[in-house]
């Protein structure tokens, strides 16, 4: 039943409009710099009161950079963003709820 | 030798019209969605009969006080396996049978997006189901309840293999379900016939889509829960060990984060079926179809926010109780909306009371009763009176039999002619329906009362004089009535297959595309991809709009490459066998695990490379403008968000709860991990450079960057191995404390993902070395790259949460 003979010749070679190599290198440099900053801030005493939100923001920035540029979500059709970001939001909310309900970091009682 | 394109096209059409292959081997190697649908249906029916038999024994045991038909231990196993079988091996796969058979037909496609993955899902499901039931053969059936609460299921309280079968079996079934979910989401979003926009899709397709999202998002949390339980049982970790700072309630959360969406996974396919059947037999469009769709989506979304109403009795506190109580009340709204829309569809309709219509109407009535008793549980004070009583048993059977089973039988009667080409006996079907309705109510309605007067669920017997005897006897009589009605269905089915009247293509004057092809459909589904004229496209084509105006016929969609169907494959079965052998090995001996793993890897490799140049579909780019494989990878990564999110949340929830050291600040090596983090980040850069090179046909650079990415991945794994070794030397092991358990499992699973990524990259690199990777394969490199980058972003989170946050 298979009629594969000519399939290969017509396989999609769809190449969406991705970032340039220069952009990839810039993103990698920013990721490196932010990582260095992350490690640096934990040793700076006067930042101690805000170190947790600071670290979370920097991690989120790195996360977004990789997803937007290396994973090309910035250049791909919008539904792909929905397919990933929707579950990401649900995962984040569930994680927060779990930490609150099971953990000692937050207290709902 | 060059072949003329016209000759190729003719060959394709001829091949597609050739008679379907027959024989056992053709079924073993099939990747045809219709055959896989039939396999799911037959297998689910077999498990349904086993689960039903277990139910009848349970009811016989409870028919009179102080009965000794079975022992307490056997009773525990019976209700555990009855629940597990009905949920995971019967109702869910019955839904899968309809998804498989109907989704491609109803969206005008020739198959699902990944036919071999579809076969793999089925074989893993079949063998996983057999694996769990094999526990009976070795005298160790699971006996900890279908929701397997810790600490009852820990090794200390369940030392035998009983729970091991359950823990391993459910993980295997979860793999099957998530694969199927990714496949169906891709199929629905990307393989619709031209003109079939999302809002024109049949409601059954919409409900299927919602269910698949629920599957891929709800299974990871329970998988994590099962992984923790497996590690506690096999390796002595402390996830649920209260003495070491663990929390048994964590299991309940992880189970019900899955368990409540699971209720919608079981019921929404039935809602979808009823939403097709009622308009067909009322000869009216579904009233407020978009609202029914939005309601289904809302149910799916809210379904993730109400799980803890199953846990009011654990004492979560007033804030949590209030939040989950309100959420549970809210979710009743979209469910109620559907009920009213169905009723409004019937209003003023020209009703044909076929058997399928009877079941649809039966669902509306009986599910409403189950839904209303469910709303009662949203009130914590009321719930505390009802929880773990027979009232709850009554409630969920009204949902699952009154809702799911009625809907599935509705679908069976409705689509039977399409699947088999023969009609069922309508008269016998109606007799069966009324017996089922009467017997069902006789069985379960009294259980509300039994629960209200204090009968707990899961007791294997009871003493006389409590007022429970009569209604328990009635309940048992009713259960046998249900069994009799199912027997009538089987008789009807067998008679139909042997002597049933031949069904035309469109016996019900249907509204959707599956009725536009023959009964049963040809292997290729449609000679030409059907045109779509709007919602209820086939109805419009036949009867026109509300004023009878028929649409101008659309030309058939050009298919320059003819009809292309995927080849069969034996590798899905071999790979599934490998997984089961590895699981069985966990109960036997390590060499068996290794043998199973080797079979799985070899089969997986063969599976992946078998069709390297022969993809399932000529045109892999679908409605969303992206390749099926890329879309599937994004869906899978969405599922992975829940997987790692749950694991990271557990780490944070348990942070600081270790009763003994070493503690994180005493042992974590931040400078070293910063280096490995840098290494992984740079590997992502190399990965995008590799993709760029492949897309531009620069094979030398492609080879270099692919090798570089894999090599950087290996360096990361080397860092991790060194770190683990150091920690063990310093006294931190899986078993040492809660920190050790959470740290090693989280980073270990991440390392496993990195190792898989390295294997994928190495495969691409070898393909390139052998000259089998060129610009046509850019999408494969992109898909592997997506996975690799995701592993990278997960590490970004882990690095911050585990290592940097004080």
Interface residues (C-beta under 8 A of the other chain):
Chain A: X1 X2 X3 X4 X5 X6 X7 X8 X10 X11 X12 X13 X14 X15 X18 X19 X21 X24 X25 X27 X28 X31 X32 X35 X38 X39 X42 X51 X52 X55 X56 X58 X59 X62 X63 X66 X67 X69 X70 X71 X72 X76 X77 X79 X80 X83 X84 X86 X87 X88 X90 X91 X92 X93 X94 X95 X96 X98 X99 X100 X101 X102 X103 X104 X105 X108 X109
Chain B: X3 X5 X8 X11 X12 X15 X16 X18 X20 X21 X185 X189 X216 X217 X221 X247 X249 X250 X253 X257 X304 X305 X308 X316 X317 X318 X319 X320 X523 X561 X562 X563 X564 X565 X566 X567 X611 X613 X614 X615 X618 X619 X620 X621 X624 X625 X626 X627 X630 X631 X634 X635 X637 X638 X639 X641 X642 X644 X645 X646 X648 X649 X650 X652 X653 X654 X655 X656 X657 X670 X671 X674 X677 X678 X681 X682 X684 X685 X687 X688 X689 X691 X692 X695 X775 X776 X778 X779 X782 X785 X786 X789 X790 X792 X793 X796 X797 X799 X800 X801 X804 X805 X806
